[in-house]
Amino acid sequence: MLKQLLLTTALAAFVVGPTLAQDTTTQPSQSPTVQTPPPPAPTAQDQAAPAAPAATAAAEQPATPPPADAMMPTQGATDMRADKLIGTSVYNTEGQSVGSVQDIVFDKDGKIVGVVLKVGGILGIGGKSVGIKWTEVQVMPQEDTVKVNYSEDQLKVAPDFKTQESISAEQPQQPLAPASPTSTQ
């Protein structure tokens, strides 16, 4: 749908563009010529103002990188990136697939507190989201797998994971208090 809209818009611009250009060049000019006044001469105040040397000096200084101890130039052999973790199949200790990683949950300090697993369903349709604490998850980057100590049946009957957005949506809307009449005495 979006592709079709973009194609139609591009085609319309291609067809209309030369037509608009032709209309402006083939019609004789009927409007009187207007001369614009020359720019005002610089005043004494303008001449006294500096030419902003501080701004140009700051722009000419090369940027310095963060300190070396703040940088992570490479991924470690035992590290796993979040984009690789999300979507990874999750297995139980018997090697049976129990779901896949749907999301990662961080706390206010940026530490991982858990993962959200997609459990059940067929071909990604249906199923439910279940939150598991990070301490219950074993990430195995060398094998590109994640393991938990729970069966698929246990996870299917676990409570659904609720985001803050879904919790807010479930809250009953507070009716707006009627505006108190203001009196002008």
C-alpha positions as CSV (number, residue, x, y, z in Angstrom):
1,M,0.0,0.0,0.0
2,L,2.8,2.4,1.0
3,K,4.8,1.4,-2.0
4,Q,1.8,2.1,-4.3
5,L,1.3,5.5,-2.7
6,L,5.0,6.5,-3.2
7,L,5.0,5.3,-6.8
8,T,1.8,7.3,-7.5
9,T,3.2,10.4,-5.9
10,A,6.5,10.1,-7.8
11,L,4.6,9.6,-11.1
12,A,2.4,12.6,-10.5
13,A,5.4,14.8,-9.7
14,F,7.1,13.5,-12.9
15,V,4.0,14.4,-15.0
16,V,3.0,17.7,-13.4
17,G,6.6,19.1,-13.0
18,P,7.3,19.8,-16.7
19,T,3.7,21.1,-17.1
20,L,4.2,23.7,-14.4
21,A,7.6,24.6,-15.8
22,Q,6.2,25.0,-19.2
23,D,3.3,27.2,-18.0
24,T,5.7,29.6,-16.3
25,T,8.0,29.9,-19.3
26,T,5.4,30.2,-22.1
27,Q,3.2,32.9,-20.7
28,P,4.3,36.5,-21.2
29,S,5.0,38.4,-18.1
30,Q,2.2,40.9,-17.4
31,S,3.4,42.1,-14.0
32,P,5.4,45.4,-13.8
33,T,9.0,45.1,-13.0
34,V,9.7,45.8,-9.3
35,Q,13.2,46.9,-8.3
36,T,14.4,45.9,-4.9
37,P,16.2,48.5,-2.9
38,P,19.9,47.9,-2.2
39,P,20.8,46.5,1.2
40,P,21.3,49.2,3.9
41,A,24.8,50.4,4.4
42,P,26.5,49.1,7.5
43,T,26.1,51.2,10.5
44,A,28.8,52.1,13.1
45,Q,27.2,49.6,15.4
46,D,27.5,46.8,12.8
47,Q,31.1,47.7,12.1
48,A,32.0,47.6,15.8
49,A,30.5,44.1,16.4
50,P,33.1,41.3,16.3
51,A,32.9,38.7,13.5
52,A,32.2,35.9,16.0
53,P,35.7,34.5,16.3
54,A,34.8,32.3,19.2
55,A,32.3,30.4,17.1
56,T,34.7,29.8,14.3
57,A,37.5,28.8,16.7
58,A,35.3,26.2,18.4
59,A,34.3,24.8,15.0
60,E,38.0,24.5,13.9
61,Q,39.1,22.4,17.0
62,P,39.1,18.7,16.3
63,A,36.8,16.6,18.4
64,T,38.4,14.3,20.9
65,P,37.1,10.8,21.5
66,P,35.8,9.6,24.8
67,P,38.5,8.0,27.1
68,A,39.7,4.6,26.2
69,D,38.3,3.0,29.4
70,A,34.8,4.2,28.3
71,M,34.9,2.5,24.9
72,M,34.1,-1.0,23.8
73,P,35.8,-1.4,20.4
74,T,34.8,-5.0,19.8
75,Q,32.3,-7.6,20.9
76,G,33.7,-10.2,23.2
77,A,33.6,-13.9,22.2
78,T,31.2,-14.6,25.1
79,D,29.0,-11.5,24.5
80,M,25.6,-11.5,22.7
81,R,24.0,-8.4,21.2
82,A,20.4,-7.5,22.0
83,D,19.4,-7.7,18.3
84,K,20.7,-11.3,18.3
85,L,19.0,-12.2,21.6
86,I,15.5,-10.9,20.5
87,G,14.0,-13.6,18.4
88,T,16.3,-16.3,19.7
89,S,14.6,-19.7,20.5
90,V,14.4,-20.6,24.2
91,Y,14.9,-24.2,25.3
92,N,14.3,-26.0,28.6
93,T,16.9,-28.1,30.2
94,E,15.8,-31.2,28.2
95,G,16.5,-29.3,25.0
96,Q,12.8,-28.8,24.1
97,S,11.8,-25.5,22.5
98,V,9.5,-23.5,24.9
99,G,9.3,-20.2,23.1
100,S,11.4,-17.3,21.8
101,V,12.7,-14.1,23.3
102,Q,10.3,-11.3,22.4
103,D,11.8,-8.4,24.4
104,I,14.4,-7.4,27.0
105,V,13.4,-5.4,30.1
106,F,15.8,-2.9,31.7
107,D,15.6,-1.0,35.1
108,K,16.1,2.7,35.6
109,D,19.8,2.1,35.9
110,G,20.0,0.4,32.6
111,K,20.5,-3.1,34.0
112,I,18.7,-6.1,32.5
113,V,16.0,-7.3,34.9
114,G,14.3,-9.8,32.7
115,V,13.2,-11.0,29.3
116,V,9.7,-11.4,27.8
117,L,9.2,-14.7,26.1
118,K,6.6,-15.5,23.4
119,V,5.1,-18.9,24.4
120,G,2.7,-21.1,22.5
121,G,0.9,-20.2,19.3
122,I,1.5,-21.5,15.8
123,L,4.0,-19.8,13.5
124,G,4.1,-16.8,15.8
125,I,0.4,-16.3,15.8
126,G,-1.5,-16.6,19.0
127,G,0.5,-17.5,22.1
128,K,1.2,-15.2,24.9
129,S,3.9,-13.1,26.5
130,V,5.5,-14.3,29.7
131,G,8.1,-12.3,31.7
132,I,11.0,-14.2,33.2
133,K,13.5,-12.6,35.6
134,W,17.0,-12.3,34.2
135,T,18.4,-14.6,37.0
136,E,16.3,-17.4,35.6
137,V,17.7,-17.1,32.1
138,Q,20.9,-18.8,30.8
139,V,22.2,-17.0,27.7
140,M,24.5,-19.2,25.6
141,P,26.1,-16.9,22.9
142,Q,28.3,-19.6,21.5
143,E,25.3,-21.7,20.7
144,D,22.9,-18.8,19.9
145,T,20.4,-20.2,22.4
146,V,18.7,-19.2,25.6
147,K,17.8,-21.8,28.3
148,V,15.3,-21.7,31.1
149,N,14.4,-24.3,33.8
150,Y,10.7,-24.4,32.9
151,S,8.6,-26.5,30.5
152,E,6.4,-25.1,27.8
153,D,3.3,-26.2,29.8
154,Q,4.5,-24.3,32.9
155,L,5.1,-21.2,30.8
156,K,1.7,-21.4,29.1
157,V,-0.1,-21.3,32.5
158,A,2.2,-18.5,33.8
159,P,0.7,-15.0,34.2
160,D,0.7,-12.8,31.1
161,F,3.4,-10.2,31.0
162,K,1.9,-6.7,31.1
163,T,3.7,-3.5,29.9
164,Q,3.2,-0.2,31.5
165,E,1.1,0.8,28.4
166,S,-1.2,-2.1,28.8
167,I,-1.6,-1.5,32.6
168,S,-2.5,2.2,31.9
169,A,-5.0,1.1,29.2
170,E,-6.7,-1.2,31.7
171,Q,-7.1,1.5,34.3
172,P,-10.6,3.0,34.4
173,Q,-10.5,6.5,33.1
174,Q,-11.1,9.1,35.8
175,P,-13.9,11.4,34.8
176,L,-12.9,14.9,34.5
177,A,-14.0,17.0,37.4
178,P,-16.5,19.6,36.4
179,A,-15.0,23.1,36.1
180,S,-15.7,25.1,39.2
181,P,-17.6,28.2,38.4
182,T,-15.6,31.3,39.0
183,S,-17.3,34.3,40.5
184,T,-16.5,37.8,39.8
185,Q,-17.5,39.9,42.7
